[in-house]
Amino acid sequence: MNRISSLAIYKDFNLKAYNTFGMDVKASDFAKIDSEKQIPELLREINGRNEKVLFLGGGSNVLFAGNYEGLVVHIATKGIEIVDQDDEFVYVSGMAGENWNDFVQYCVLHNFGGLENLSLIPGNVGSAPIQNIGAYGVEIKDTFYMLDAVSLKSGEFREFSNAECRFGYRNSIFKSELKGQYLILSVTFRLEKKPTINTTYGAINEQLAMMKKPADIRSVAEAVINIRTSKLPDPKEIGNAGSFFKNPVISMEKFLSLKEKYPDIPSYPSVEGVKLAAGWMIEKCGWKGYREGDAGVHKNQALVLVNYGNASGKEIVSLASRIILSVNDKFGIHLEPEVNIV
C-alpha cells in the first residue's frame, strides 16, 4: 500500500466484495473516497499516472470480464440533506456514496413523493443519474433537480441542471460526450410535499390489492419492493447486476409488423417510439432458467444474468452474446447491455 496524505492506494486489490456479480478479479490499484476533502489528492493521483480509471459505487451495474489494469476508485461518501423547500416541493440532496434504496426510503419515510417507484434498485446515488435509472413508470429525470460534479482534468467544480444532463432512456451526457470526464459528488431531487401516486404499471395495483392497503407512497414503495423481491435474485445470494439488457425502443412501423406475428408481445409507449420487453423476448427464445456451469439466466426473470458461484466474466459475456444473437434471429431486434462491461 502507498499512502499519499489521507488517500491510500492499494496494489493488486481484490474486487469480489465490490461488485454484485461477485467476480473474483483484482484491480492493479485501488483507492477509497469517503470525504470530499480527498478529491484534490485523488485528482493529482489520477492526472499523475497514465492508466485507466474506473469509479465504482455499489458495483451493481458492472461486469468485470477480467482483472482491471488501472485504478479503481470506490466512492463511499455519505450524507442526506434537505437543502431547500417551498410550499409545493422539498429539495433533498444525497452524497454520491449513499446507497440508493436507503436514500429512497429516507424520502418515503418523510413523505417526500417521487422516488418510491424506484425502491430497491441496486446501486448508489452518484451513479443513478449516469444511466437515468428507471422502473415502474418512473425515471430519475422526472424528479432530478441538479448535481454537483468535479472535472477530473481541471479540478473545476460545477453544477449540472436537468437539461444539461441530457437524459434519455438509460442514458445521459455522462455516458456520451462527458463519459469519463467528471466525478459526480452529490445529487439533488425536487420531490413533492403532497405526493402524486404513480400506479401506471398494473403490477403495482395488483400488489396493492393483495396488500389491502391504501395507495400512498409508503404502500407503493412496499409494493415495488415486494414485486422486485419476488422476481429478482438477491445479489448477496446469487451474483447478478439486475437487468442485464436494456428494453429496446423501436419504430411504430416495426412494432406493428412484429405485432402481426406475435399478438401477445408486450409493449409500452415511448417518446422515441415503442418500448418492448427484452425479458419477454429472451424468454420466448428459450433462455429463461438456462444454466451452463455457473453462468445462467435467472429462473424467474429472463432479463437477469446470474453467477451461481464461480462463473468468470468472460463466461457471462459469452452467454450474453449468444442471447443477443438468438433474439436478433427470432425478432430482428438487437439487444444492448445495460450493464457496463469492463
Summary of the structure (lengths in Angstrom):
residues: 342
radius of gyration: 20.5
end to end distance: 24.0
largest distance: 65.1
contacts: 1106
relative contact order: 0.12
helix: 30%
strand: 32%
